[in-house]
Amino acid sequence: MKTIFNYVKNSKGIGAFWIFILALIVAFSSAYSAKKLLPIGIPYFQEFADTFFPISIRNGRVVYPENTIISKIYHVDGRPLVLTLNTTKDFLDEGDHTTGLYLTRSYLYSVTDDKVQRQKLKTDVDLVRQDYTPLLNNLIKYIVRGIFIVGPFLNFLFFLLAVVFYAYVTGFACLISKVSMAFKEKMRLNTVLFIGVYFVSSLCYYVGFNLSILSFFLIMLALQLILVKRVGTPVISQAVSK
């Protein structure tokens, strides 16, 4: 703990190096997860393609297959998700429909628990029935490479902006605690706090508990209120010294 206090009080810079290290770790972890998890979905997509394709759309209407009804129920997180192709009609019947996607002759419907969204078919499309496994494997490779290359810089920008935001929020903690801190000290303090809370949030996610944005903010605020008293300069002592 003394090492952290010494870093906040006496180090130089704003903690950008450690923010970038966090950005690298998160990007590499995301890329690894994508490489391991995305291929799991390939057989499901292939099953979907074998069931519903081929589909041809011309001038905003499904021209193939004609007068066909195909429906399949999937389960996502224990809840049913219906995919339906119905080219016997242009409009989806009113009434209760299970959450899912419904394609009619002229519209694509997205149905959730609380609303139904309708999108008119416009572009000409040909969805052929074929083996999509090689194509999807190549797509996953590009996604993983993209995360490796672009992810660290996007993460760094996002994390840096978050730390800057919390550095300004520290001003309220300093006001309540009657201490003062230079902006670079606030940045270094919030870099340490942000990295720590971020890792705690990640651990919570892996054990099945999601830490909300509000919870993250409140934890950061509570830690600021506790720690600014240790690293800040009392305002009273400044006034006496003057």
Secondary structure, 3 states (H helix, E strand, C coil): CHHHHHHHHHCCCCCHHHHHHHHHHHHHHHHHHHHHHHHHHHHHHHHHHHHHCCEEEECCEEEECCCCEEEEEEEECCEEEEEEEECCCCCCCCCCCCCEEEECCCEEEEECCCCEEEEECCCCEEECCCCCHHHHHHHHHHHHHHHHHHHHHHHHHHHHHHHHHHHHHHHHHHHHHCEECCHHHHHHHHHHHHHHHHHHHHHHHHCCCCCCHHHHHHHHHHHHHHHHHHHCEEHHHHHHHC
